[in-house]
Amino acid sequence: MSGPVKVVVALGGNALEDKSLPPTAASQLLVAQRTARQLAQLSCAGYELAIVHGNGPQVGRILLASETAEAVTPPMPFDVCGAMSQGYIGYHLQQALTAALRREGRQIPVVTVITQMVVDPADPAFQRPTKPIGPFYTEEQARVLEQERGYTMREDSGRGWRRVVPSPRPRRIVEIGTIRTLWNTTVSIACGGGGVPVVEKEDGSLEGVAAVIDKDLAACRLAQEMEADILMILTEVPAVAIRFGQPDQQDLGEVTPGQLVEYAAQGQFGAGSMLPKVQAAVDFVRSAPGRRAIITSLDLGLEALAGRAGTRVAESSKGGQSRHAEHQDAHRLHHPVRHHPGHGTADLAGARRKL
């Protein structure tokens, strides 16, 4: 690679929240400051960065606060709540990362781009909401929300019940031209929460829909359109694992896209947790020769970039598969066999109504 290595970093929920702290703005700023110190180290090591973050808990709380106050002020539409979350999370990251870079002697501007992401109105996700948002509830509380508000609720990996909404695939970043202009001089925080999902109407105008785009797939889209060298997905675990949580759990180090596709076909990765990260990594690595993806924890980012930690995804030195085989793999990866019954129902018109 010639010149600085371009890295798109996707931050997981633990980069913005600490489960031992109350879910307040002050707590989020504190955690953002910890995260910023790690990100600043990546910049100091010479990597050029753009940052994508999730927003599930935050947008859920914004929506909850808005609905709770509906007797005194009209509730905000879901897409507006998503844009609000981009603004306040981006503000915290901007402030924290700017300070962290200055402490390292680096005067680099950090900006947040409120980002819209075009989705396909015919995306099957609108018939199968799967993306968890907001706080955890007991099963009893979840049933009440289903009846009173029409939410689709689902149990989430043994941690409780959460609201789920459609999660369509990202198709086009509306503000990509602005992000390209900023890249060489600025650390951009973009596609927050996956971007605000919008559909393009016949006259070219955009309309928001009630959905959440997976932030890892959005980061993949951003990395592709920015022609980045590396997509780095930072999460709570040090590496992707097979047989996760079992006595014979195996963490994956160096791995090819084809191997990950096979593991996904076996049902090794949770649909609402690790699977989107694996999908994003495979899609990015196969989008152009020489591209790499990393999945690891925030504190191991530098070690993973040096090839000493995390799951590192790249085509083998013998070359990748044929385009036909890659197309078949992509279908298997993004349409895996489901190992649990029921996905709820929704449609685009419903998503618009629930805004």
N, C-alpha and C positions, 0 to 999 in steps of 0.2 A: 504494500500500500504506500502511496506517495502522499506526503503532507500529513497533517494531523488526522488521527483516526476519528471518524464521526460516529458517535454513539447516541442512540435514542434509548433513554432510560424509562422504564415503566415501573412506577412505585406502587407497591402493595399497600393494603390497609394499615399494616403495622408501621409504615413510614409516616402515618398521620395520626394514629391513635395508639394509646397505651391502655391496655385493658385494666391496669391497676389504678388508672386515673379517671376522674369523672369526665363524662363526654361534653366538656365545655370548650368554648373558644380559647380560653387561656391554656387549657391542657393541650389542645391541638397545636397551638403556637409553640409550646414547650417541646413537643415531640417533633414538630417541623424543624426546630433549631437543632435537635440531635441529628435528624436526617440530613440537614444542610451541611453539617460538618463532614459527613461521609461523602456527599456529592462534591463538596469543595475539594476533597482529596483527589477525586477523579479528574477534576479540572486542573489541579496542580500537577498531575501526572502527564498532562499534555493532551487529554482527550477533549474533543469538542462535543458539547452536550445539548440535547433537547430533552425535556422532561414531560412525561405523561403521568397523571395520577388517577386513582380511583376516586369515587365519591359516594359509594353505596350508603354507608351510615349517615353521612352528612346530608345528602339529598333526602333521605328518609326522614331525618329530623326536621329539615326545613318544611317538608310537606306536612308532617305531623303538627308542627307549630301553626302552620297556615290553616289547616283544617280545624284545629282546636279553637282558633280565634275566629272562626267563620261567623259567629253571632255578632261580631263587632266590626269585621273587615272582610271583604271578599277573599276567598282562598286563591292562592296563586296557581296557575296551570302547571302541570308537571314539567313541561319543557322549560318554563320560566324558573322553576325550582332548580333544574339542572344548571341553567346559566348562572343563577345565584351561587350555587355551590362552586362552580368554576371560579367565580370572582373572589369568594372569601378564602378558599383553599389556595388559590394562586397568590393572593395578597400575603398570606402567611409564608408561603414558600419563597416568594420574592424577597420579603423582608429578611427572612432567616438566611437565605442563600447569599444575598448581597452582603450581609454582615460577615458571614463565614468566609467569603472570598476576600473581603477587605482585610480580615485578620491574617490571611495568607499573603497579603500584598498584591492581590489581583483586583484591579478596578474594571470589572466586567459587568455591564448592565444585565439585569435580569428582568424580563417582562412576561406578563401573562396575556395570551391571546384567547379571548372568548371564542371558542371554535364550534362551528356547526358542521355536522357530518351528514351527508346525504345518504339515505337508505332507500332500498327498493320497497315500494308499497306492496309488492307481491311477495315479499320475503315470508317464507313459511313460519318464521318466528312469531308473527302476529297471531297465528293459530295455536302457539305453544309457548306461553310465557314461562321462562326458566330463570331469569336473572333476579337474585335476591337483593332487596334494598331495605334500608331502615333497620330498626332495632329488632332484637329477638323477643318473641312472645311465647307464653305457654300455649298448649294446644287449645285450652278453653278460650283464651283471649283471641287466638287466631280464628276460631269458629265464629266468634262474635263479630270480628272485623269482616269476615266473609259475608255474613248476613246483613250487617248494617251499612257497609260501604261498598260491597261488591268486589272486594279484593280477591285475588287468587293467592292463597297462602300455602306454603310448603315447609315440611320439616327439613332442616339444614344440617346435615352431617352430625346429628346427635346433639347439636348445640341449642336447639329450640326451633321455633317456627318464625318464618319471615315472609313478608310480602314478596311476590315475584311478578315481574312485568316482562313483556316481550324484549328480546335482545337480538335485533336484526344485525346482519353483518354490515360493517362500514363499507361504503362504496366510493365516496369522494369527499375530500376535505375542502370546504368552501374557501377557507382563508389560507390555502397552501401557498399562494403567491406572496402573501405578507410574511409567512414563516420563512420562506426561502430568502427573502430580502434581509431578514433579521439574522440569519444563521451565522454569518461570518463575524459578526460583531457582538452578538448577544446570546445569552442563555435564554431560550424560549421555553415557557411552560405552556403547552398546547394540548388540545384534545382531552382536557380534563374530564374525568368521568366517562371517557370514550367520545366526548363531543356531544353537543345537543343534537339529538336525532331529528332530521327534517326530511320531508319528501318534496320533490320538485314537481310543481304543477305544470300544466300544459303551456301556460304563459311565461314560464321560467321563474316564477316567484316561488318562495320556500314557505313551508308550513310545518311547524313543530308537531311531533307526535309523542304520545305517552309511552316511552320505551327507554331502555338503558342499553347503550352499546358497550360491549365488553372492552375495558380499557386496554387489555393486552392486544386484542385484535386491532383496536384503533392505533396503538403504538406501532404495530406491524405496518399498518397502512401509512402512517407518518414516516416510518423508517424507509419504506419502499419509495415513497414520493420524494423524500429528501436524499435518496441515494446514499443512505448511511452505510457504514461498514459493519456495524454491530448493533443488534437489538439486545438489550440487557433487561431482563425482567427480574425485578427484585421482590422477594416475597418473604414469608415467615420461616421457611425451611431452607437448609443449606443447599439442597439439590432435589431434583426430581427423583422419585423413588418408585420402584415396583414392589408389589405386595406391601403397600404402605400400612404401617401400624401393626404389622404381623411380626412374629418372632424372627422370621427370615427376611425382613425388609432389606432391600438392596438399593442403595443410592447409585444413581447413574452419573458417571464422569463424562468422558468423551463418548459421544453417541452420534449416529447418523440420523437424518430425517426418516429414512426407511425403517430403522429400528424403532423409532418413536411411534411411527404409524402402526407397526405390528403390536406394540404394547397397548396402544390405544384401542385397537381392534379386540384385544383381550379384555377390555374393560378395566385396565389398570389405573386410569385417571378419572377423578371425580368430575362430573359434568359441570358443576358450579364452582370448581376450585382449580385443579391443576390442568384439566383438559384444555381450556381456552389458552393457557400459557403454552402448552405443547403445540396446539394448533398454530398459534402465532409464530412460534419459533420455527416450525417446519415451513410455513408459508414464506417467511422472510428468507430463510437460507436458500430455498429453492427459487426465489424470485430473480436472482442474478448470480453468476459465478463469483466465488470468493467471499460471499457474505456469511457471517457467523451469528449465532444467537447464544445467549447465556441465560440460565435460570439459576438464581442463587439468592442468598439472603443479603440484606443491605450491608452488613458488616463485612461480608466476604467479597464485595464487588471488585476491589482492586486485585485481590488474590485470584479471582476467577478470570479477570482480564489477562492476567499473567499466565493462565493455564494451570493454576495450582489448586483450584477449588471450584465448586459448583458443577452444574451440568452444562457441558459445552457442546453445542450442536453445530456440526459442519459436515459437508459431503466428504466422503473418503478420498484419499489421494488417487484412487483408481477412477474417480469420476462418479457422477450421479446416475440416476436412472434415465430411461428414455422419457420423452415428454408424455407419451401415452401412459406409461406406468405412473408417472407423477400425477397425471390427471386422475387415474384410478385411485391412487393413494389419497389425493385431496378429497375425493368423494367419500372414501372410507373414514377419513379423519374428521370431516365436518358433518358426517351423517353416521355416527357410531351406533352400534346396537345398544338399545337402552336396556338397563338391567333393573328398572323399577317401573311400576305401572303408573299411568296417568300423568298428564302434563298440564291439565287445565285447558281452557279454551279462551280465545280472544280473536279479534280481527282488527284490521286497520281502522275501520269505522269506530269500533269500540275504543281503540287507543286514542282516537281523536276525541271521543265523547268523554273519556276519563282524564283528559288534560286538565 
